[in-house]
Amino acid sequence: MNDKGKNWRHVYKSLVLLEYLVKCGDERVAEECAVNLHTIETLKDFQYFEDHKDLGIGIREKSKALVVLLKDHETLNIERNKGLKVRQKFQGNKASIGSHQTRKPGELGREIKKQFSRDSAGIISFRLFV
């Protein structure tokens, strides 16, 4: 989220992912974002123009919406409940999709491992090992 100027897409995509993780991810993500709210708030003033077009408006709007969501615990809980319902809906369908197969979970040939880590600045990173 520290990119500036022509890399505005990186910042926007980071905000989209962060919004999704706050709404549908682990509760710790929302807590960490609330602790580091000042970083998201700085993006309210993001400016980038190219060929007289304001390309930073999406970042300003997304960051404002995310800040409002993180400050309003009631709305955040409503959005997280919506995300939980959708997740449960798809997890229920997942069981029925592969139920006719006789494979066991470990027989697919690959094992996927997830790793969360935090650096000295408190930034959480996520790695997926296949």
N, CA and C atoms as an extended XYZ file, in Angstrom:
390
Properties=species:S:1:pos:R:3:atomname:S:1:resname:S:1:resid:I:1 pbc="F F F"
N         0.818       -1.200        0.000 N   MET     1
C         0.000        0.000        0.000 CA  MET     1
C         0.857        1.259        0.000 C   MET     1
N         2.151        1.080        0.001 N   ASN     2
C         3.031        2.240        0.010 CA  ASN     2
C         3.390        2.718       -1.387 C   ASN     2
N         2.903        2.052       -2.434 N   ASP     3
C         3.189        2.484       -3.796 CA  ASP     3
C         2.522        3.822       -4.067 C   ASP     3
N         3.137        4.571       -4.932 N   LYS     4
C         2.594        5.874       -5.283 CA  LYS     4
C         2.600        6.032       -6.799 C   LYS     4
N         1.900        7.048       -7.261 N   GLY     5
C         1.955        7.408       -8.660 CA  GLY     5
C         1.458        6.339       -9.603 C   GLY     5
N         2.313        5.975      -10.560 N   LYS     6
C         1.874        5.075      -11.625 CA  LYS     6
C         1.530        3.678      -11.117 C   LYS     6
N         1.925        3.333       -9.916 N   ASN     7
C         1.584        2.029       -9.338 CA  ASN     7
C         0.307        2.103       -8.510 C   ASN     7
N        -0.583        2.996       -8.848 N   TRP     8
C        -1.820        3.169       -8.094 CA  TRP     8
C        -2.665        1.903       -8.102 C   TRP     8
N        -2.529        1.091       -9.143 N   ARG     9
C        -3.312       -0.153       -9.206 CA  ARG     9
C        -2.948       -1.107       -8.078 C   ARG     9
N        -1.667       -1.139       -7.699 N   HIS    10
C        -1.244       -1.982       -6.582 CA  HIS    10
C        -1.949       -1.572       -5.298 C   HIS    10
N        -2.038       -0.276       -5.082 N   VAL    11
C        -2.695        0.237       -3.885 CA  VAL    11
C        -4.182       -0.113       -3.915 C   VAL    11
N        -4.819        0.081       -5.049 N   TYR    12
C        -6.249       -0.213       -5.170 CA  TYR    12
C        -6.524       -1.701       -4.947 C   TYR    12
N        -5.728       -2.555       -5.578 N   LYS    13
C        -5.910       -3.998       -5.420 CA  LYS    13
C        -5.676       -4.427       -3.971 C   LYS    13
N        -4.730       -3.788       -3.311 N   SER    14
C        -4.483       -4.084       -1.898 CA  SER    14
C        -5.692       -3.719       -1.050 C   SER    14
N        -6.315       -2.590       -1.349 N   LEU    15
C        -7.510       -2.177       -0.606 CA  LEU    15
C        -8.684       -3.118       -0.861 C   LEU    15
N        -8.827       -3.580       -2.101 N   VAL    16
C        -9.905       -4.523       -2.424 CA  VAL    16
C        -9.705       -5.824       -1.645 C   VAL    16
N        -8.481       -6.330       -1.646 N   LEU    17
C        -8.178       -7.553       -0.903 CA  LEU    17
C        -8.374       -7.353        0.595 C   LEU    17
N        -7.921       -6.222        1.107 N   LEU    18
C        -8.062       -5.938        2.532 CA  LEU    18
C        -9.527       -5.857        2.939 C   LEU    18
N       -10.349       -5.230        2.105 N   GLU    19
C       -11.777       -5.150        2.391 CA  GLU    19
C       -12.400       -6.549        2.438 C   GLU    19
N       -12.022       -7.385        1.500 N   TYR    20
C       -12.544       -8.749        1.476 CA  TYR    20
C       -12.111       -9.507        2.741 C   TYR    20
N       -10.835       -9.387        3.103 N   LEU    21
C       -10.343      -10.094        4.278 CA  LEU    21
C       -10.974       -9.583        5.569 C   LEU    21
N       -11.248       -8.295        5.637 N   VAL    22
C       -11.914       -7.733        6.819 CA  VAL    22
C       -13.329       -8.289        6.923 C   VAL    22
N       -14.010       -8.389        5.793 N   LYS    23
C       -15.402       -8.860        5.805 CA  LYS    23
C       -15.511      -10.367        5.926 C   LYS    23
N       -14.628      -11.117        5.283 N   CYS    24
C       -14.790      -12.570        5.188 CA  CYS    24
C       -13.673      -13.369        5.846 C   CYS    24
N       -12.605      -12.732        6.228 N   GLY    25
C       -11.470      -13.461        6.780 CA  GLY    25
C       -11.546      -13.621        8.282 C   GLY    25
N       -10.421      -13.981        8.834 N   ASP    26
C       -10.303      -14.174       10.268 CA  ASP    26
C       -10.533      -12.839       10.989 C   ASP    26
N       -11.065      -12.924       12.177 N   GLU    27
C       -11.361      -11.722       12.961 CA  GLU    27
C       -10.089      -10.945       13.289 C   GLU    27
N        -8.961      -11.643       13.342 N   ARG    28
C        -7.686      -10.972       13.635 CA  ARG    28
C        -7.315       -9.954       12.552 C   ARG    28
N        -7.729      -10.207       11.328 N   VAL    29
C        -7.431       -9.267       10.239 CA  VAL    29
C        -8.114       -7.934       10.517 C   VAL    29
N        -9.395       -7.980       10.896 N   ALA    30
C       -10.126       -6.751       11.206 CA  ALA    30
C        -9.514       -6.041       12.409 C   ALA    30
N        -9.075       -6.811       13.407 N   GLU    31
C        -8.454       -6.216       14.587 CA  GLU    31
C        -7.146       -5.523       14.228 C   GLU    31
N        -6.321       -6.175       13.415 N   GLU    32
C        -5.050       -5.578       12.993 CA  GLU    32
C        -5.272       -4.317       12.161 C   GLU    32
N        -6.284       -4.346       11.309 N   CYS    33
C        -6.592       -3.173       10.493 CA  CYS    33
C        -7.063       -2.016       11.363 C   CYS    33
N        -7.852       -2.340       12.381 N   ALA    34
C        -8.335       -1.298       13.282 CA  ALA    34
C        -7.168       -0.673       14.048 C   ALA    34
N        -6.194       -1.490       14.420 N   VAL    35
C        -5.023       -0.971       15.125 CA  VAL    35
C        -4.210       -0.059       14.199 C   VAL    35
N        -4.113       -0.433       12.924 N   ASN    36
C        -3.327        0.340       11.949 CA  ASN    36
C        -4.221        1.193       11.058 C   ASN    36
N        -5.292        1.697       11.607 N   LEU    37
C        -6.270        2.474       10.841 CA  LEU    37
C        -5.654        3.737       10.232 C   LEU    37
N        -4.679        4.325       10.919 N   HIS    38
C        -4.060        5.552       10.409 CA  HIS    38
C        -3.423        5.355        9.035 C   HIS    38
N        -2.913        4.151        8.764 N   THR    39
C        -2.296        3.879        7.460 CA  THR    39
C        -3.344        3.923        6.356 C   THR    39
N        -4.508        3.363        6.630 N   ILE    40
C        -5.592        3.369        5.641 CA  ILE    40
C        -6.149        4.782        5.485 C   ILE    40
N        -6.223        5.509        6.609 N   GLU    41
C        -6.761        6.873        6.553 CA  GLU    41
C        -5.906        7.798        5.702 C   GLU    41
N        -4.595        7.562        5.642 N   THR    42
C        -3.733        8.423        4.825 CA  THR    42
C        -4.077        8.329        3.342 C   THR    42
N        -4.704        7.219        2.937 N   LEU    43
C        -5.057        7.045        1.525 CA  LEU    43
C        -6.289        7.850        1.127 C   LEU    43
N        -6.960        8.477        2.086 N   LYS    44
C        -8.106        9.333        1.763 CA  LYS    44
C        -7.684       10.522        0.902 C   LYS    44
N        -6.394       10.865        0.966 N   ASP    45
C        -5.868       12.010        0.226 CA  ASP    45
C        -5.017       11.588       -0.966 C   ASP    45
N        -5.127       10.342       -1.405 N   PHE    46
C        -4.314        9.834       -2.502 CA  PHE    46
C        -4.636       10.603       -3.783 C   PHE    46
N        -3.612       11.055       -4.471 N   GLN    47
C        -3.784       11.809       -5.711 CA  GLN    47
C        -2.913       11.201       -6.803 C   GLN    47
N        -3.512       10.940       -7.954 N   TYR    48
C        -2.746       10.568       -9.129 CA  TYR    48
C        -3.560       10.910      -10.362 C   TYR    48
N        -2.962       11.735      -11.221 N   PHE    49
C        -3.607       12.151      -12.467 CA  PHE    49
C        -2.751       11.694      -13.637 C   PHE    49
N        -3.425       11.216      -14.680 N   GLU    50
C        -2.742       10.817      -15.903 CA  GLU    50
C        -3.597       11.284      -17.064 C   GLU    50
N        -3.028       12.052      -17.948 N   ASP    51
C        -3.752       12.625      -19.084 CA  ASP    51
C        -5.002       13.366      -18.617 C   ASP    51
N        -4.860       14.157      -17.581 N   HIS    52
C        -5.942       14.972      -17.006 CA  HIS    52
C        -7.095       14.133      -16.460 C   HIS    52
N        -6.843       12.874      -16.164 N   LYS    53
C        -7.859       12.006      -15.558 CA  LYS    53
C        -7.452       11.708      -14.123 C   LYS    53
N        -8.409       11.781      -13.225 N   ASP    54
C        -8.160       11.484      -11.820 CA  ASP    54
C        -8.253        9.970      -11.618 C   ASP    54
N        -7.105        9.304      -11.552 N   LEU    55
C        -7.070        7.859      -11.378 CA  LEU    55
C        -7.011        7.459       -9.905 C   LEU    55
N        -6.885        8.421       -9.017 N   GLY    56
C        -6.798        8.125       -7.591 CA  GLY    56
C        -8.135        8.118       -6.881 C   GLY    56
N        -9.206        8.434       -7.576 N   ILE    57
C       -10.516        8.536       -6.926 CA  ILE    57
C       -10.991        7.194       -6.367 C   ILE    57
N       -10.711        6.106       -7.059 N   GLY    58
C       -11.112        4.793       -6.568 CA  GLY    58
C       -10.444        4.451       -5.242 C   GLY    58
N        -9.177        4.832       -5.118 N   ILE    59
C        -8.438        4.585       -3.882 CA  ILE    59
C        -9.009        5.428       -2.755 C   ILE    59
N        -9.301        6.692       -3.044 N   ARG    60
C        -9.876        7.565       -2.003 CA  ARG    60
C       -11.216        7.025       -1.521 C   ARG    60
N       -12.059        6.610       -2.453 N   GLU    61
C       -13.383        6.098       -2.078 CA  GLU    61
C       -13.285        4.771       -1.329 C   GLU    61
N       -12.429        3.874       -1.796 N   LYS    62
C       -12.284        2.573       -1.155 CA  LYS    62
C       -11.709        2.726        0.254 C   LYS    62
N       -10.740        3.611        0.419 N   SER    63
C       -10.155        3.800        1.748 CA  SER    63
C       -11.159        4.446        2.708 C   SER    63
N       -11.953        5.392        2.220 N   LYS    64
C       -12.982        5.998        3.072 CA  LYS    64
C       -14.000        4.956        3.513 C   LYS    64
N       -14.433        4.109        2.590 N   ALA    65
C       -15.410        3.071        2.920 CA  ALA    65
C       -14.835        2.072        3.924 C   ALA    65
N       -13.574        1.724        3.761 N   LEU    66
C       -12.932        0.779        4.667 CA  LEU    66
C       -12.767        1.379        6.062 C   LEU    66
N       -12.420        2.645        6.134 N   VAL    67
C       -12.281        3.326        7.438 CA  VAL    67
C       -13.632        3.379        8.146 C   VAL    67
N       -14.685        3.725        7.409 N   VAL    68
C       -16.026        3.768        8.005 CA  VAL    68
C       -16.417        2.385        8.509 C   VAL    68
N       -16.136        1.361        7.728 N   LEU    69
C       -16.468       -0.006        8.120 CA  LEU    69
C       -15.716       -0.414        9.387 C   LEU    69
N       -14.435       -0.089        9.459 N   LEU    70
C       -13.638       -0.476       10.620 CA  LEU    70
C       -14.007        0.304       11.880 C   LEU    70
N       -14.495        1.516       11.722 N   LYS    71
C       -14.882        2.319       12.892 CA  LYS    71
C       -16.271        1.963       13.405 C   LYS    71
N       -17.137        1.455       12.542 N   ASP    72
C       -18.511        1.118       12.928 CA  ASP    72
C       -18.595       -0.388       13.183 C   ASP    72
N       -18.500       -0.767       14.451 N   HIS    73
C       -18.460       -2.183       14.814 CA  HIS    73
C       -19.759       -2.908       14.463 C   HIS    73
N       -20.878       -2.217       14.539 N   GLU    74
C       -22.161       -2.845       14.224 CA  GLU    74
C       -22.226       -3.227       12.739 C   GLU    74
N       -21.869       -2.290       11.882 N   THR    75
C       -21.863       -2.562       10.442 CA  THR    75
C       -20.835       -3.642       10.105 C   THR    75
N       -19.687       -3.597       10.762 N   LEU    76
C       -18.657       -4.602       10.532 CA  LEU    76
C       -19.175       -5.995       10.888 C   LEU    76
N       -19.862       -6.106       12.001 N   ASN    77
C       -20.421       -7.406       12.392 CA  ASN    77
C       -21.470       -7.884       11.400 C   ASN    77
N       -22.292       -6.974       10.889 N   ILE    78
C       -23.295       -7.338        9.882 CA  ILE    78
C       -22.610       -7.856        8.618 C   ILE    78
N       -21.588       -7.148        8.155 N   GLU    79
C       -20.859       -7.564        6.945 CA  GLU    79
C       -20.131       -8.893        7.161 C   GLU    79
N       -19.558       -9.080        8.344 N   ARG    80
C       -18.868      -10.337        8.634 CA  ARG    80
C       -19.859      -11.494        8.688 C   ARG    80
N       -21.071      -11.253        9.213 N   ASN    81
C       -22.097      -12.296        9.237 CA  ASN    81
C       -22.549      -12.665        7.827 C   ASN    81
N       -22.666      -11.659        6.947 N   LYS    82
C       -23.001      -11.930        5.549 CA  LYS    82
C       -21.923      -12.800        4.904 C   LYS    82
N       -20.657      -12.448        5.163 N   GLY    83
C       -19.547      -13.230        4.617 CA  GLY    83
C       -19.539      -14.656        5.143 C   GLY    83
N       -19.880      -14.818        6.420 N   LEU    84
C       -19.942      -16.150        7.021 CA  LEU    84
C       -21.034      -16.998        6.378 C   LEU    84
N       -22.181      -16.389        6.133 N   LYS    85
C       -23.287      -17.118        5.499 CA  LYS    85
C       -22.906      -17.574        4.089 C   LYS    85
N       -22.267      -16.705        3.343 N   VAL    86
C       -21.845      -17.069        1.986 CA  VAL    86
C       -20.817      -18.187        2.045 C   VAL    86
N       -19.852      -18.064        2.966 N   ARG    87
C       -18.827      -19.081        3.108 CA  ARG    87
C       -19.441      -20.430        3.476 C   ARG    87
N       -20.394      -20.427        4.405 N   GLN    88
C       -21.057      -21.670        4.804 CA  GLN    88
C       -21.858      -22.254        3.649 C   GLN    88
N       -22.466      -21.392        2.864 N   LYS    89
C       -23.246      -21.847        1.715 CA  LYS    89
C       -22.347      -22.594        0.731 C   LYS    89
N       -21.180      -22.025        0.436 N   PHE    90
C       -20.281      -22.660       -0.514 CA  PHE    90
C       -19.597      -23.876        0.078 C   PHE    90
N       -19.333      -23.893        1.355 N   GLN    91
C       -18.740      -25.074        1.978 CA  GLN    91
C       -19.732      -26.231        1.959 C   GLN    91
N       -21.008      -25.934        2.115 N   GLY    92
C       -22.033      -26.970        2.029 CA  GLY    92
C       -22.104      -27.558        0.637 C   GLY    92
N       -21.966      -26.719       -0.382 N   ASN    93
C       -21.993      -27.190       -1.765 CA  ASN    93
C       -20.735      -27.970       -2.121 C   ASN    93
N       -19.636      -27.632       -1.492 N   LYS    94
C       -18.375      -28.293       -1.789 CA  LYS    94
C       -18.443      -29.776       -1.439 C   LYS    94
N       -19.102      -30.093       -0.345 N   ALA    95
C       -19.209      -31.494        0.070 CA  ALA    95
C       -20.024      -32.297       -0.938 C   ALA    95
N       -21.040      -31.699       -1.500 N   SER    96
C       -21.888      -32.441       -2.430 CA  SER    96
C       -21.247      -32.577       -3.806 C   SER    96
N       -20.355      -31.690       -4.168 N   ILE    97
C       -19.716      -31.748       -5.481 CA  ILE    97
C       -18.822      -32.976       -5.593 C   ILE    97
N       -18.007      -33.244       -4.573 N   GLY    98
C       -17.066      -34.347       -4.670 CA  GLY    98
C       -17.480      -35.565       -3.875 C   GLY    98
N       -18.711      -35.657       -3.463 N   SER    99
C       -19.118      -36.747       -2.579 CA  SER    99
C       -19.137      -38.108       -3.284 C   SER    99
N       -19.232      -38.128       -4.591 N   HIS   100
C       -19.276      -39.398       -5.300 CA  HIS   100
C       -17.890      -40.007       -5.506 C   HIS   100
N       -16.846      -39.252       -5.272 N   GLN   101
C       -15.500      -39.753       -5.453 CA  GLN   101
C       -15.042      -40.500       -4.210 C   GLN   101
N       -14.151      -41.462       -4.386 N   THR   102
C       -13.684      -42.269       -3.269 CA  THR   102
C       -12.306      -41.849       -2.778 C   THR   102
N       -11.754      -40.763       -3.290 N   ARG   103
C       -10.441      -40.309       -2.855 CA  ARG   103
C       -10.489      -39.793       -1.426 C   ARG   103
N        -9.370      -39.993       -0.758 N   LYS   104
C        -9.212      -39.409        0.569 CA  LYS   104
C        -8.499      -38.083        0.408 C   LYS   104
N        -8.637      -37.153        1.361 N   PRO   105
C        -8.026      -35.830        1.202 CA  PRO   105
C        -6.533      -35.850        0.918 C   PRO   105
N        -5.772      -36.775        1.489 N   GLY   106
C        -4.327      -36.804        1.289 CA  GLY   106
C        -3.885      -37.467        0.008 C   GLY   106
N        -4.775      -37.987       -0.780 N   GLU   107
C        -4.421      -38.744       -1.978 CA  GLU   107
C        -4.309      -37.895       -3.236 C   GLU   107
N        -4.412      -36.618       -3.133 N   LEU   108
C        -4.381      -35.773       -4.324 CA  LEU   108
C        -2.965      -35.534       -4.827 C   LEU   108
N        -1.960      -35.941       -4.078 N   GLY   109
C        -0.598      -35.822       -4.564 CA  GLY   109
C         0.119      -34.578       -4.086 C   GLY   109
N        -0.587      -33.559       -3.690 N   ARG   110
C         0.032      -32.334       -3.205 CA  ARG   110
C        -0.574      -31.971       -1.871 C   ARG   110
N         0.241      -31.369       -1.080 N   GLU   111
C        -0.249      -30.888        0.203 CA  GLU   111
C        -0.059      -29.378        0.228 C   GLU   111
N        -1.050      -28.667        0.632 N   ILE   112
C        -0.985      -27.211        0.678 CA  ILE   112
C        -0.815      -26.796        2.133 C   ILE   112
N         0.188      -25.962        2.381 N   LYS   113
C         0.433      -25.464        3.728 CA  LYS   113
C         0.332      -23.947        3.709 C   LYS   113
N        -0.263      -23.403        4.765 N   LYS   114
C        -0.378      -21.955        4.901 CA  LYS   114
C         0.514      -21.513        6.047 C   LYS   114
N         1.131      -20.348        5.902 N   GLN   115
C         1.970      -19.827        6.955 CA  GLN   115
C         1.723      -18.331        7.099 C   GLN   115
N         1.418      -17.915        8.316 N   PHE   116
C         1.290      -16.510        8.635 CA  PHE   116
C         2.531      -16.111        9.422 C   PHE   116
N         3.047      -14.932        9.153 N   SER   117
C         4.182      -14.429        9.928 CA  SER   117
C         4.046      -12.925       10.087 C   SER   117
N         4.732      -12.411       11.095 N   ARG   118
C         4.691      -10.982       11.373 CA  ARG   118
C         6.126      -10.486       11.451 C   ARG   118
N         6.438       -9.390       10.739 N   ASP   119
C         7.793       -8.862       10.786 CA  ASP   119
C         7.947       -7.901       11.955 C   ASP   119
N         9.121       -7.297       12.076 N   SER   120
C         9.421       -6.434       13.216 CA  SER   120
C         8.547       -5.178       13.242 C   SER   120
N         8.014       -4.760       12.099 N   ALA   121
C         7.148       -3.586       12.037 CA  ALA   121
C         5.698       -3.937       12.336 C   ALA   121
N         5.409       -5.221       12.565 N   GLY   122
C         4.046       -5.632       12.886 CA  GLY   122
C         3.213       -5.973       11.658 C   GLY   122
N         3.834       -6.018       10.486 N   ILE   123
C         3.097       -6.307        9.257 CA  ILE   123
C         2.946       -7.818        9.110 C   ILE   123
N         1.726       -8.251        8.858 N   ILE   124
C         1.441       -9.675        8.726 CA  ILE   124
C         1.586      -10.078        7.266 C   ILE   124
N         2.315      -11.172        7.038 N   SER   125
C         2.442      -11.689        5.679 CA  SER   125
C         1.900      -13.105        5.637 C   SER   125
N         1.513      -13.513        4.467 N   PHE   126
C         0.875      -14.816        4.268 CA  PHE   126
C         1.592      -15.535        3.148 C   PHE   126
N         1.913      -16.804        3.368 N   ARG   127
C         2.561      -17.603        2.340 CA  ARG   127
C         1.772      -18.881        2.135 C   ARG   127
N         1.699      -19.297        0.920 N   LEU   128
C         1.004      -20.525        0.561 CA  LEU   128
C         2.016      -21.448       -0.102 C   LEU   128
N         2.228      -22.611        0.478 N   PHE   129
C         3.181      -23.578       -0.044 CA  PHE   129
C         2.431      -24.730       -0.673 C   PHE   129
N         2.789      -25.088       -1.896 N   VAL   130
C         2.136      -26.212       -2.572 CA  VAL   130
C         3.152      -27.313       -2.754 C   VAL   130
